[in-house]
Amino acid sequence: MSGGPRPLRVFFALWPDASTRRALDQAACAIHSHCGGRAMRAPNIHLTLVFVGDVPALRLPELCAAAAAVEGAAVDMIVDRAVFWPRQRIAWVGPAQTPAALAQLVAALEERLAQGGFAFDRRPYLPHVTLVRNA
């Protein structure tokens, strides 16, 4: 018997506008045609800000409140590089340089999560959009 509801797998992300999502979906299909794997479906294409991982369902309102307190400026990002991580078998695209507004948004979100006692992935932030898995 389980000890309660299963934890939720949580991350914070930005979703591109429709035209950008279409362009990224076309790029995913093109990459997939060359290297196989599993192309990300257009509705799932996103830019992760902070990966939190498993969170007990009871803490979800607290997590949402922490994130709601974060404000950030609009972010314009130039996606100008494509990368393949062979060990993870992931093909992705992203900016050669992280926009300052994006770095500030991530730092503010991480600060609020830390203040709330939430664990999260603390690796240096590398903005990227995964396009193909198991490539």
MOTA-V841400 format. One record per residue. N is the residue number from 1. RES is the residue in one small letter. NEAR is the number of other ideal C-beta (glycine too) atoms within 8 Angstrom. Layout:
n:N res:RES near:NEAR
n:N res:RES near:NEAR
This chain:
n:1 res:m near:2
n:2 res:s near:5
n:3 res:g near:3
n:4 res:g near:5
n:5 res:p near:7
n:6 res:r near:5
n:7 res:p near:8
n:8 res:l near:9
n:9 res:r near:7
n:10 res:v near:10
n:11 res:f near:9
n:12 res:f near:9
n:13 res:a near:8
n:14 res:l near:7
n:15 res:w near:7
n:16 res:p near:11
n:17 res:d near:5
n:18 res:a near:6
n:19 res:s near:6
n:20 res:t near:8
n:21 res:r near:13
n:22 res:r near:9
n:23 res:a near:8
n:24 res:l near:15
n:25 res:d near:12
n:26 res:q near:8
n:27 res:a near:11
n:28 res:a near:13
n:29 res:c near:9
n:30 res:a near:8
n:31 res:i near:14
n:32 res:h near:14
n:33 res:s near:5
n:34 res:h near:5
n:35 res:c near:9
n:36 res:g near:5
n:37 res:g near:11
n:38 res:r near:7
n:39 res:a near:10
n:40 res:m near:12
n:41 res:r near:7
n:42 res:a near:9
n:43 res:p near:5
n:44 res:n near:6
n:45 res:i near:14
n:46 res:h near:9
n:47 res:l near:12
n:48 res:t near:9
n:49 res:l near:10
n:50 res:v near:12
n:51 res:f near:7
n:52 res:v near:13
n:53 res:g near:9
n:54 res:d near:7
n:55 res:v near:13
n:56 res:p near:10
n:57 res:a near:10
n:58 res:l near:5
n:59 res:r near:9
n:60 res:l near:11
n:61 res:p near:6
n:62 res:e near:8
n:63 res:l near:14
n:64 res:c near:8
n:65 res:a near:8
n:66 res:a near:13
n:67 res:a near:11
n:68 res:a near:6
n:69 res:a near:7
n:70 res:v near:10
n:71 res:e near:4
n:72 res:g near:8
n:73 res:a near:6
n:74 res:a near:4
n:75 res:v near:10
n:76 res:d near:6
n:77 res:m near:9
n:78 res:i near:6
n:79 res:v near:9
n:80 res:d near:5
n:81 res:r near:8
n:82 res:a near:8
n:83 res:v near:9
n:84 res:f near:9
n:85 res:w near:9
n:86 res:p near:5
n:87 res:r near:4
n:88 res:q near:5
n:89 res:r near:9
n:90 res:i near:10
n:91 res:a near:13
n:92 res:w near:12
n:93 res:v near:11
n:94 res:g near:12
n:95 res:p near:11
n:96 res:a near:6
n:97 res:q near:4
n:98 res:t near:9
n:99 res:p near:10
n:100 res:a near:6
n:101 res:a near:11
n:102 res:l near:11
n:103 res:a near:10
n:104 res:q near:10
n:105 res:l near:13
n:106 res:v near:11
n:107 res:a near:8
n:108 res:a near:11
n:109 res:l near:13
n:110 res:e near:11
n:111 res:e near:8
n:112 res:r near:12
n:113 res:l near:14
n:114 res:a near:9
n:115 res:q near:7
n:116 res:g near:9
n:117 res:g near:4
n:118 res:f near:11
n:119 res:a near:4
n:120 res:f near:11
n:121 res:d near:7
n:122 res:r near:4
n:123 res:r near:5
n:124 res:p near:3
n:125 res:y near:7
n:126 res:l near:7
n:127 res:p near:9
n:128 res:h near:10
n:129 res:v near:12
n:130 res:t near:9
n:131 res:l near:14
n:132 res:v near:15
n:133 res:r near:9
n:134 res:n near:7
n:135 res:a near:12
